[in-house]
Amino acid sequence: MIAIVSGLPRSGTSLMMQMLAAGGMTILADGERRADADNPKGYLEWERIKQLPKEPALIAEAEGKVVKVISQLLLSLPADHEYRVIFMQRPLPEVMASQDEMLRRRGTYDPKVDTSAVISAFRDHLYEVHVRLNSQPNVKVLRLPYHDVLREPKATAEKIAQFLGVVLNTDAMAGQVDDTLYRQRQKQQEHA
């Protein structure tokens, strides 16, 4: 079984990877993308996963581990493995606010970008991904709302352990949730 953490960018995937690492799972990551102001606890990514569409067999390296896979790449998962996908869900206005803030820090923010078009594209993409995952008999999906993880970290950790069918240190997992890193809260309320 291969455990996968996925979702849109800025949806809480790094937090989920940190929780799973603290819980005792083996993480497939290379440390190439370092912690920064946007993600001070680190990203826990594996750079090679970006080659999945061209090299689907590389996913075998994640057997018995957990790997972060961006939602777009879920469409390239080969059918010869069993997958447990933890899919992070965060309100799109918060995703956009977090993404915009990250782009501002990097100096690449473009205020002329039509965010309504981006949100529409994200909605279409999420629909496509969920339809595809739901149609695959070798894929089981646990959709986790980001806010539930923040509000109920212990209950979420227990739900994850049950979903994955492994023994995890759920107290250590819950301890990874740091409410001070939830920085787009105000922007989300403004868009609600």
C-alpha positions in Angstrom: 0.0 0.0 0.0 1.2 3.5 -0.9 -0.1 6.4 1.2 -0.4 9.7 -0.6 -1.1 13.2 0.7 -2.6 15.4 -1.9 -4.6 18.5 -2.5 -4.3 21.9 -4.1 -1.3 24.0 -3.4 -1.6 25.8 0.0 -4.3 23.4 1.2 -2.5 21.9 4.2 -0.6 19.1 2.5 2.7 19.9 4.3 1.0 20.0 7.7 -0.5 16.5 6.9 3.0 15.2 6.0 4.4 16.6 9.2 1.6 14.9 11.2 2.2 11.6 9.5 6.0 11.8 10.1 5.3 12.6 13.8 2.9 9.7 13.9 5.6 7.2 12.9 5.1 6.8 9.1 8.1 6.6 6.8 8.2 9.7 4.6 9.4 9.7 1.1 11.1 13.1 0.7 14.4 14.4 -0.4 14.7 17.7 1.5 15.4 19.6 -1.8 12.7 22.2 -1.1 13.7 23.8 2.2 11.5 25.3 4.9 10.8 29.0 4.3 8.6 31.9 5.6 5.6 30.3 3.8 6.1 26.9 5.3 8.4 27.2 8.3 8.1 23.5 9.3 9.1 22.3 5.8 7.4 20.9 2.7 8.4 17.2 2.9 8.4 16.8 -0.8 10.0 14.3 -3.2 11.2 16.1 -6.3 11.2 12.9 -8.5 7.4 12.6 -8.2 7.1 15.3 -10.8 8.3 12.7 -13.3 5.3 10.5 -12.6 3.5 11.1 -16.0 6.7 10.0 -17.9 7.9 7.4 -15.4 4.9 5.9 -13.7 6.9 3.0 -12.3 8.8 5.3 -9.9 5.8 5.4 -7.6 6.9 1.9 -6.5 9.6 3.6 -4.4 6.8 4.9 -2.1 5.5 1.4 -1.3 5.0 1.2 2.5 5.6 4.9 2.8 3.8 8.2 2.5 4.5 10.6 -0.3 3.1 14.0 -1.2 1.7 14.1 -4.8 0.1 17.3 -6.2 -3.4 16.8 -7.2 -2.6 17.1 -11.0 -0.3 14.1 -10.8 -2.9 11.9 -9.2 -4.3 11.5 -12.7 -1.0 9.6 -13.6 -1.0 7.0 -10.9 -0.5 3.5 -12.4 -3.1 1.0 -11.6 -0.8 -1.7 -10.3 -0.6 -0.5 -6.7 -3.0 0.0 -3.9 -3.3 3.6 -2.8 -4.7 5.4 0.3 -5.0 9.1 -0.6 -5.5 11.7 2.1 -6.9 14.6 0.1 -6.7 18.0 1.9 -9.6 20.3 1.2 -9.4 24.0 2.0 -11.8 26.8 1.0 -10.7 28.2 -2.4 -10.7 31.9 -1.2 -8.2 30.8 1.5 -6.1 28.9 -0.9 -5.9 31.9 -3.2 -5.1 34.3 -0.3 -2.3 32.0 0.9 -1.0 31.6 -2.7 -1.1 35.4 -3.3 0.8 36.0 0.0 3.5 33.5 -1.0 3.8 35.1 -4.4 4.1 38.6 -2.8 7.0 37.3 -0.6 8.7 36.0 -3.6 8.1 39.1 -5.7 6.1 37.3 -8.4 2.6 38.4 -7.4 0.6 39.9 -10.4 -2.5 41.8 -9.2 -3.9 41.7 -12.8 -4.5 38.0 -12.6 -8.2 37.2 -12.6 -8.7 35.2 -9.5 -12.2 34.2 -10.4 -10.8 32.4 -13.5 -8.2 30.6 -11.3 -10.9 29.6 -8.8 -13.1 28.3 -11.7 -10.1 26.3 -13.1 -9.4 24.9 -9.6 -13.0 23.8 -9.2 -13.0 22.1 -12.6 -9.7 20.4 -11.8 -10.9 19.2 -8.4 -14.0 17.7 -10.0 -11.9 15.9 -12.6 -9.6 14.5 -9.9 -12.4 13.3 -7.6 -14.3 11.6 -10.5 -11.1 9.8 -11.5 -10.2 8.7 -8.0 -13.7 7.5 -7.3 -13.6 5.4 -10.4 -10.4 3.5 -9.4 -11.0 0.3 -7.4 -7.3 0.4 -6.2 -7.7 3.8 -4.7 -9.4 4.7 -1.4 -9.7 8.4 -0.5 -10.1 10.2 2.8 -11.1 13.8 2.2 -10.0 16.0 5.1 -11.2 19.6 5.5 -8.3 21.8 6.6 -10.5 23.4 9.2 -11.3 20.1 10.8 -7.6 19.2 11.1 -7.1 22.6 12.9 -10.2 22.3 15.1 -9.9 18.6 16.0 -6.3 17.4 15.5 -6.6 14.4 17.8 -9.8 13.1 16.2 -8.4 13.7 12.8 -5.2 11.8 13.7 -7.4 8.8 14.9 -9.4 9.0 11.7 -6.2 8.9 9.6 -4.8 5.9 11.5 -8.0 4.0 11.0 -8.1 4.9 7.3 -4.5 3.8 6.7 -4.9 0.7 8.8 -1.7 1.4 10.7 -0.7 2.1 14.3 0.2 5.8 14.6 1.2 8.0 17.5 -1.9 10.1 17.3 -0.9 12.4 20.2 2.3 13.3 18.4 0.4 13.8 15.2 -2.0 16.2 16.9 0.9 18.1 18.4 2.1 19.1 14.9 -0.9 21.4 14.5 0.2 25.0 15.1 -2.7 27.4 14.9 -0.4 30.3 14.6 0.5 29.2 11.1 -3.1 29.5 10.0 -2.5 33.0 8.7 -5.2 33.4 6.1 -8.0 33.2 8.6 -9.1 36.8 8.3 -9.0 36.7 4.5 -11.2 33.6 4.5 -13.8 35.3 6.8 -13.9 38.3 4.5 -14.7 36.1 1.5 -17.2 33.9 3.4 
